[in-house]
């Protein structure tokens, strides 16, 4: 049996969208389950491909220019190969801070784009993944003793890593450097493990979706305490929820209802009315509109669901949870369970824009067949010069175009003259379209304003390097 270890990691990136933006830096450190460091840290930069414009604000925050990543980095194929070697070691739990929502999605996109199975490393050979940010939120709300909790202006807890480390005298010299952030994450985990060991041990087990399932009683539908960023920090990032039904299209989803809110305000709504009241953005809600408080708990994303008993009466009051009122709302829902059919219908028709670009079809394109997976392994093991000669008979329509882009991004020197023309056309369309240009200009304007306000010479120099980099991409077309 493999030794159980935790591999702590962090990305710095050229943007805030893990699906469409690219990584600039990676760092990882392996520990045993007692959080003792074993082995050497890994830190590396990733060379940016020439079909991508970095977000100037991301560069300003991290201090990483595309030129820095280009000169000190490795190509993306090598970058993800080395990451995968660490993540896929048997018995590894890959962990981070806000990693489920961001870094893990970045990892999946990197694996997918570079011909790896995007999910296998998360479960195969006794592997798992974990994210400690919700454990930190639960600890702050229910077991705050022994830890200093920084506050925001509104009096709610701040969960920014750099603020937590300062408040607890943890060295964190270079926030937004991947390696510094990894070390800081390990130290925060150690702090909670030392001060609140029972809480730590319980939450660590929830990385196993079977353990999560055992916490959710779909027969009695007894209330649960759920911790999530979806609940405001002023409410402790938590809610007393009732499991309503399994998600109709996602076997790893359970739909729950926040029991703070009176369900009688929406019980008589139609399916369409409920859908609108669930999905309408807050900025588009009118005064008097009712928000139907339904959410999906993803049992494979290390959610924190636990007994309401962990919440003391004074804590419940502090975070606006009236236990008696929640019980009443639970009873109302129990006696009106015809609503389940409507709720299931709401989530059966979730409105997602259909993705047609192979780069971004990781979820919409389905799983790759065994035959295609074998061919993908051949791509990964082939020499650069042989990639264009393989003539692989892919069944999945995404893969041929993905292979062309993989070669162009990593081994451009192997493209034929006609392929170079095709790549240049693709590149100009990707870089010169209105969305890409507007996004870049917006980020640049924001970054320039900050640089001027701070009168920071380093910020100014970074913007100059971004100007040079944008010019080097030779963007000639502006698509509408």
C-alpha positions as CSV (number, residue, x, y, z in Angstrom):
1,X,0.0,0.0,0.0
2,X,1.3,3.4,-0.9
3,X,2.4,5.9,1.7
4,X,-0.2,8.6,2.1
5,X,1.1,12.1,1.4
6,X,-0.3,15.5,0.8
7,X,1.0,17.6,-2.2
8,X,0.3,21.3,-1.5
9,X,0.3,23.5,-4.6
10,X,-0.5,26.9,-6.1
11,X,-0.6,28.5,-9.5
12,X,0.0,32.1,-10.4
13,X,-1.8,32.8,-13.6
14,X,-2.1,35.3,-16.4
15,X,-5.8,35.8,-15.6
16,X,-8.7,35.0,-13.3
17,X,-10.6,32.6,-15.5
18,X,-9.2,29.1,-15.0
19,X,-11.0,27.8,-18.1
20,X,-9.7,30.4,-20.6
21,X,-6.6,31.9,-19.0
22,X,-3.1,30.4,-18.7
23,X,-0.7,29.5,-15.9
24,X,2.4,31.6,-15.4
25,X,4.0,29.9,-12.4
26,X,3.5,26.7,-10.4
27,X,4.9,25.6,-7.0
28,X,4.3,22.5,-5.0
29,X,5.6,20.9,-1.7
30,X,4.9,17.4,-0.5
31,X,4.3,16.7,3.2
32,X,3.3,13.6,5.1
33,X,-0.2,13.6,6.7
34,X,1.3,15.2,9.9
35,X,2.3,18.1,7.6
36,X,6.0,17.5,7.9
37,X,7.7,18.5,4.6
38,X,9.3,15.6,2.7
39,X,11.2,16.0,-0.5
40,X,12.3,19.2,-2.4
41,X,9.9,21.9,-3.4
42,X,9.1,22.3,-7.1
43,X,8.8,25.7,-8.6
44,X,8.7,26.6,-12.3
45,X,7.3,29.1,-14.8
46,X,5.4,28.3,-18.0
47,X,6.2,29.9,-21.3
48,X,3.1,31.7,-22.7
49,X,2.0,30.5,-26.2
50,X,1.6,33.2,-28.8
51,X,-2.2,32.8,-29.1
52,X,-2.9,34.3,-25.7
53,X,-3.0,37.9,-24.3
54,X,-2.2,38.0,-20.5
55,X,-4.5,40.1,-18.3
56,X,-2.5,43.2,-17.2
57,X,-4.1,43.2,-13.8
58,X,-2.9,39.6,-13.2
59,X,0.6,40.6,-14.1
60,X,0.5,43.6,-11.8
61,X,-0.7,41.4,-8.9
62,X,1.9,38.6,-9.4
63,X,4.7,40.7,-10.7
64,X,5.2,38.1,-13.4
65,X,5.6,39.5,-16.9
66,X,5.1,37.3,-20.0
67,X,8.8,37.9,-20.8
68,X,9.8,36.6,-17.3
69,X,7.8,33.4,-17.9
70,X,9.2,33.1,-21.4
71,X,12.8,33.4,-20.4
72,X,12.7,31.3,-17.2
73,X,9.9,28.9,-18.1
74,X,9.3,25.6,-19.8
75,X,6.8,24.9,-22.6
76,X,3.3,24.0,-21.4
77,X,3.7,20.4,-22.4
78,X,6.7,20.0,-20.1
79,X,5.1,22.2,-17.4
80,X,2.0,19.9,-17.0
81,X,4.1,16.8,-17.5
82,X,6.1,17.6,-14.4
83,X,3.0,18.6,-12.4
84,X,1.3,15.4,-13.4
85,X,4.2,13.3,-12.3
86,X,3.8,14.7,-8.8
87,X,0.0,14.7,-8.7
88,X,-0.3,11.1,-10.0
89,X,2.0,9.5,-7.4
90,X,0.0,6.8,-5.7
91,X,-1.5,7.8,-2.3
92,X,-1.3,11.5,-3.0
93,X,-3.9,14.0,-1.8
94,X,-3.4,17.2,-3.8
95,X,-4.3,20.2,-1.7
96,X,-4.4,24.0,-1.8
97,X,-6.1,27.2,-0.7
98,X,-9.2,27.9,-2.8
99,X,-7.9,25.2,-5.1
100,X,-11.1,23.3,-5.9
101,X,-12.7,26.4,-7.5
102,X,-9.6,27.7,-9.2
103,X,-6.3,25.8,-9.2
104,X,-7.9,22.4,-9.8
105,X,-9.9,23.8,-12.7
106,X,-6.7,25.3,-14.1
107,X,-5.1,21.8,-13.7
108,X,-7.9,20.1,-15.5
109,X,-7.7,22.5,-18.4
110,X,-3.9,22.0,-18.6
111,X,-4.3,18.2,-18.5
112,X,-7.1,18.2,-21.1
113,X,-5.3,20.6,-23.5
114,X,-2.1,18.4,-23.3
115,X,-3.7,15.0,-23.9
116,X,-4.0,13.7,-20.3
117,X,-7.1,12.4,-18.6
118,X,-8.2,15.5,-16.7
119,X,-9.7,13.6,-13.8
120,X,-7.7,10.4,-13.2
121,X,-5.1,11.9,-10.9
122,X,-7.9,12.9,-8.6
123,X,-9.0,9.4,-7.7
124,X,-6.8,6.6,-9.1
125,X,-4.4,4.7,-6.9
126,X,-5.8,5.9,-3.7
127,X,-5.4,9.6,-4.7
128,X,-7.7,12.4,-3.6
129,X,-7.9,16.2,-3.6
130,X,-8.6,18.7,-0.8
131,X,-9.1,22.5,-0.3
132,X,-8.6,24.0,3.1
133,X,-10.4,27.3,2.6
134,X,-13.8,26.1,3.7
135,X,-12.2,24.4,6.7
136,X,-10.8,27.9,7.6
137,X,-14.2,29.4,7.2
138,X,-15.8,26.7,9.4
139,X,-13.1,27.1,12.0
140,X,-13.6,30.9,12.1
141,X,-17.4,30.6,12.5
142,X,-17.6,27.7,15.0
143,X,-14.2,27.1,16.6
144,X,-12.3,30.4,16.5
145,X,-10.3,29.9,19.7
146,X,-6.5,30.0,19.5
147,X,-6.4,31.6,16.1
148,X,-6.3,35.3,15.2
149,X,-9.0,36.2,12.7
150,X,-8.5,39.4,10.5
151,X,-11.6,41.4,9.9
152,X,-12.9,43.3,6.9
153,X,-14.4,46.8,7.2
154,X,-17.9,45.4,7.7
155,X,-16.7,43.4,10.7
156,X,-16.9,40.0,8.9
157,X,-13.9,37.6,8.8
158,X,-11.4,38.0,6.0
159,X,-10.1,34.8,4.5
160,X,-7.3,36.2,2.4
161,X,-4.2,34.1,2.8
162,X,-1.9,37.1,3.2
163,X,-4.0,38.6,5.9
164,X,-4.4,35.4,7.8
165,X,-0.6,34.9,7.9
166,X,0.1,38.4,9.1
167,X,-2.6,38.1,11.8
168,X,-1.0,34.8,13.1
169,X,2.7,35.9,12.8
170,X,3.3,33.4,9.9
171,X,6.1,34.4,7.6
172,X,4.7,35.2,4.1
173,X,7.3,37.4,2.6
174,X,6.1,37.4,-1.0
175,X,2.3,37.0,-1.3
176,X,1.2,36.0,-4.8
177,X,4.4,34.1,-5.3
178,X,3.4,30.5,-5.8
179,X,6.0,29.0,-3.5
180,X,5.4,31.5,-0.8
181,X,1.7,30.9,-1.0
182,X,2.2,27.1,-0.7
183,X,4.3,27.5,2.4
184,X,1.8,29.8,3.9
185,X,-1.1,27.4,3.2
186,X,0.8,24.6,4.9
187,X,1.4,26.8,8.0
188,X,-2.3,27.7,8.2
189,X,-3.2,24.0,8.0
190,X,-0.7,23.3,10.7
191,X,-2.3,26.1,12.9
192,X,-5.8,24.6,12.6
193,X,-4.5,21.0,13.1
194,X,-2.7,22.1,16.3
195,X,-5.4,24.4,17.7
196,X,-8.5,22.5,16.6
197,X,-7.4,18.9,15.8
198,X,-10.9,17.3,15.9
199,X,-12.2,19.8,13.4
200,X,-9.2,19.3,11.2
201,X,-9.4,15.5,11.2
202,X,-13.2,15.6,10.5
203,X,-12.8,17.9,7.5
204,X,-9.8,16.0,6.1
205,X,-12.1,13.0,5.8
206,X,-14.6,14.9,3.8
207,X,-12.3,14.8,0.7
208,X,-13.8,11.3,0.2
209,X,-17.2,11.7,-1.4
210,X,-18.5,8.5,0.3
211,X,-17.9,10.2,3.7
212,X,-19.8,13.3,2.4
213,X,-22.7,11.1,1.2
214,X,-22.9,9.5,4.7
215,X,-23.4,13.0,6.2
216,X,-26.4,13.7,3.9
217,X,-29.5,11.8,4.8
218,X,-31.8,11.7,1.8
219,X,-34.4,9.6,3.6
220,X,-35.2,11.8,6.6
221,X,-33.7,15.0,5.0
222,X,-32.5,16.2,8.4
223,X,-30.9,19.6,8.3
224,X,-27.1,20.0,7.8
225,X,-24.7,22.8,8.4
226,X,-23.2,23.7,5.1
227,X,-20.1,26.0,4.6
228,X,-19.6,27.8,1.3
229,X,-18.4,31.0,-0.2
230,X,-21.9,31.3,-1.7
231,X,-23.1,32.4,1.7
232,X,-21.9,35.9,2.7
233,X,-19.0,36.3,5.2
234,X,-21.4,38.4,7.3
235,X,-23.4,35.2,7.8
236,X,-20.3,33.2,8.6
237,X,-20.2,31.6,5.1
238,X,-22.6,29.0,6.4
239,X,-26.2,28.0,6.4
240,X,-28.5,25.4,7.9
241,X,-29.8,23.6,4.8
242,X,-32.2,20.8,4.0
243,X,-31.3,18.2,1.4
244,X,-34.1,18.4,-1.2
245,X,-33.2,15.9,-4.0
246,X,-30.3,14.5,-6.0
247,X,-29.3,16.6,-9.0
248,X,-31.2,15.3,-12.0
249,X,-28.2,15.4,-14.4
250,X,-25.1,15.3,-12.1
251,X,-24.8,12.2,-10.0
252,X,-22.3,14.1,-7.7
253,X,-24.8,16.9,-6.9
254,X,-27.3,17.3,-4.1
255,X,-29.8,20.2,-4.2
256,X,-30.3,21.9,-0.8
257,X,-32.4,24.7,0.5
258,X,-31.2,27.4,2.9
259,X,-33.6,27.2,5.9
260,X,-33.1,30.8,6.9
261,X,-35.6,31.8,4.3
262,X,-39.4,31.2,4.4
263,X,-40.3,28.7,1.7
264,X,-43.9,29.9,1.6
265,X,-42.7,32.9,-0.4
266,X,-42.0,30.7,-3.4
267,X,-43.7,27.3,-2.9
268,X,-46.4,28.2,-5.4
269,X,-44.0,29.4,-8.1
270,X,-43.9,27.6,-11.5
271,X,-40.7,25.9,-12.6
272,X,-39.8,28.9,-14.7
273,X,-40.4,31.3,-11.9
274,X,-38.2,29.3,-9.6
275,X,-35.5,29.0,-12.2
276,X,-35.5,32.8,-12.7
277,X,-35.4,33.4,-8.9
278,X,-32.5,31.0,-8.6
279,X,-30.3,32.2,-11.5
280,X,-31.0,35.9,-11.9
281,X,-27.8,37.8,-11.1
282,X,-28.1,40.0,-7.9
283,X,-27.6,43.1,-10.0
284,X,-30.6,42.3,-12.0
285,X,-32.9,41.6,-9.1
286,X,-35.6,44.2,-8.5
287,X,-36.8,45.5,-5.1
288,X,-39.3,43.0,-3.8
289,X,-38.0,40.1,-5.9
290,X,-37.7,36.8,-4.0
291,X,-34.4,34.9,-4.2
292,X,-35.2,31.1,-4.0
293,X,-32.3,29.9,-1.8
294,X,-31.5,26.6,-3.6
295,X,-27.9,25.5,-4.1
296,X,-26.1,22.4,-5.3
297,X,-23.6,20.6,-3.0
298,X,-21.0,18.8,-5.1
299,X,-20.0,15.7,-3.1
300,X,-16.8,15.3,-5.2
301,X,-15.6,18.8,-4.4
302,X,-14.7,18.3,-0.7
303,X,-17.8,20.2,0.5
304,X,-18.1,20.9,4.2
305,X,-21.4,19.4,5.5
306,X,-21.7,18.5,9.1
307,X,-24.1,18.3,12.1
308,X,-25.8,21.6,13.2
309,X,-24.7,20.6,16.7
310,X,-21.2,22.1,16.0
311,X,-22.8,25.6,16.0
312,X,-23.3,27.0,19.5
313,X,-26.5,29.0,20.2
314,X,-24.6,32.4,20.4
315,X,-22.8,31.6,17.1
316,X,-26.1,30.8,15.4
317,X,-27.6,34.1,16.5
318,X,-24.5,36.0,15.4
319,X,-24.8,34.6,11.9
320,X,-28.6,35.0,11.6
321,X,-29.6,31.4,12.0
322,X,-32.8,31.2,14.1
323,X,-32.8,27.4,14.9
324,X,-36.6,27.4,15.8
325,X,-37.5,29.3,12.6
326,X,-35.3,27.0,10.5
327,X,-37.1,24.0,12.1
328,X,-40.4,25.5,11.1
329,X,-39.2,26.1,7.5
330,X,-38.0,22.5,7.4
331,X,-41.4,21.3,8.5
332,X,-43.1,23.4,5.8
333,X,-40.9,21.9,3.1
334,X,-41.4,18.4,4.5
335,X,-45.1,18.7,4.2
336,X,-45.0,20.2,0.7
337,X,-42.7,17.7,-0.9
338,X,-44.5,17.9,-4.2
339,X,-42.1,20.8,-4.7
340,X,-39.3,18.3,-5.3
341,X,-40.6,17.5,-8.8
342,X,-40.5,21.2,-9.7
343,X,-37.1,21.8,-8.2
344,X,-35.7,18.8,-10.1
345,X,-37.1,20.2,-13.3
346,X,-35.4,23.6,-12.6
347,X,-32.0,22.0,-12.4
348,X,-32.7,19.6,-15.3
349,X,-32.6,22.6,-17.7
350,X,-29.7,24.6,-16.4
351,X,-28.9,27.2,-19.0
352,X,-25.2,26.9,-20.1
353,X,-24.0,28.4,-23.3
354,X,-23.0,25.6,-25.7
355,X,-19.2,25.5,-26.2
356,X,-17.9,24.8,-29.7
357,X,-14.2,25.6,-29.3
358,X,-12.2,22.3,-28.6
359,X,-9.9,24.2,-26.2
360,X,-12.8,24.7,-23.8
361,X,-15.0,21.6,-24.4
362,X,-13.6,19.6,-21.4
363,X,-17.1,19.3,-19.9
364,X,-19.4,19.7,-22.9
365,X,-17.6,17.3,-25.1
366,X,-18.0,14.2,-23.0
367,X,-15.4,11.6,-21.9
368,X,-12.8,10.3,-24.4
369,X,-13.1,6.6,-25.4
370,X,-10.5,4.0,-24.4
371,X,-9.3,3.9,-28.0
372,X,-8.8,7.7,-28.1
373,X,-7.1,7.6,-24.7
374,X,-4.6,5.2,-26.1
375,X,-3.9,7.5,-29.0
376,X,-3.6,10.4,-26.5
377,X,-0.9,8.5,-24.7
378,X,1.0,8.1,-28.0
379,X,0.8,11.9,-28.5
380,X,2.4,12.5,-25.0
381,X,5.2,10.0,-25.7
382,X,6.0,11.0,-29.3
383,X,9.0,13.2,-30.2
384,X,8.1,16.7,-31.4
385,X,9.2,15.9,-34.9
386,X,7.0,12.8,-35.1
387,X,3.8,14.5,-33.9
388,X,2.9,15.7,-37.4
389,X,3.5,12.3,-39.0
390,X,1.5,10.1,-36.7
391,X,-1.8,10.3,-38.6
392,X,-3.7,9.2,-35.5
393,X,-7.3,7.9,-36.2
394,X,-9.1,9.8,-33.5
395,X,-12.8,9.1,-33.1
396,X,-13.5,12.2,-31.0
397,X,-13.9,15.3,-33.3
398,X,-12.1,17.5,-30.8
399,X,-8.7,15.8,-30.9
400,X,-7.4,16.4,-34.4
401,X,-7.7,20.2,-33.9
402,X,-6.4,19.9,-30.4
403,X,-3.3,18.1,-31.7
404,X,-2.7,20.9,-34.2
405,X,-2.9,23.5,-31.5
406,X,-0.7,21.4,-29.1
407,X,2.0,21.3,-31.8
408,X,1.7,25.0,-32.6
409,X,1.9,26.0,-28.9
410,X,4.7,23.7,-27.9
411,X,6.7,22.8,-31.0
412,X,6.0,25.5,-33.6
413,X,9.2,24.7,-35.4
414,X,7.8,21.4,-36.5
415,X,4.8,23.0,-38.4
416,X,4.8,22.9,-42.2
417,X,4.4,26.1,-44.2
418,X,0.7,25.5,-44.7
419,X,0.3,24.7,-41.1
420,X,2.1,27.9,-40.1
421,X,-0.4,29.8,-42.2
422,X,-3.3,28.0,-40.6
423,X,-1.9,28.8,-37.1
424,X,-1.3,32.4,-38.0
425,X,-5.0,32.7,-39.1
426,X,-6.2,31.1,-35.9
427,X,-3.9,33.2,-33.7
428,X,-5.1,36.4,-35.2
429,X,-8.7,35.4,-34.7
430,X,-8.0,34.5,-31.1
431,X,-6.0,37.6,-30.3
432,X,-7.8,40.1,-32.4
433,X,-11.5,39.4,-31.6
434,X,-13.4,42.1,-29.9
435,X,-13.8,40.1,-26.6
436,X,-10.0,39.5,-26.3
437,X,-9.2,43.1,-27.2
438,X,-11.8,44.7,-24.9
439,X,-10.7,42.4,-22.0
440,X,-7.0,43.4,-22.5
441,X,-7.7,47.1,-22.8
442,X,-10.0,47.1,-19.7
443,X,-7.3,45.3,-17.7
444,X,-4.6,47.6,-19.0
445,X,-6.6,50.7,-18.1
446,X,-7.2,49.4,-14.6
447,X,-3.5,48.5,-14.1
448,X,-2.3,51.8,-15.4
449,X,-4.6,53.7,-13.0
450,X,-3.2,51.7,-10.1
451,X,0.4,52.3,-11.2
452,X,-0.2,56.0,-11.4
453,X,-2.0,56.2,-8.0
454,X,0.8,54.3,-6.3
455,X,3.6,56.0,-8.3
456,X,5.4,52.7,-8.4
457,X,8.3,52.5,-10.8
458,X,8.1,48.7,-10.9
459,X,4.5,48.8,-11.9
460,X,5.3,51.3,-14.6
461,X,8.2,49.1,-15.9
462,X,5.8,46.1,-15.9
463,X,3.3,48.0,-18.1
464,X,6.1,48.9,-20.5
465,X,7.0,45.2,-20.8
466,X,3.3,44.4,-21.5
467,X,3.3,47.0,-24.3
468,X,6.4,45.3,-25.7
469,X,4.9,41.9,-25.5
470,X,1.6,42.9,-27.1
471,X,3.6,44.5,-30.0
472,X,5.7,41.3,-30.3
473,X,2.5,39.3,-30.9
474,X,1.9,41.3,-34.1
475,X,-1.9,41.4,-33.8
476,X,-3.2,42.7,-37.2
477,X,-6.9,41.8,-37.2
478,X,-9.7,43.1,-35.2
479,X,-12.7,40.8,-35.5
480,X,-16.2,42.0,-34.5
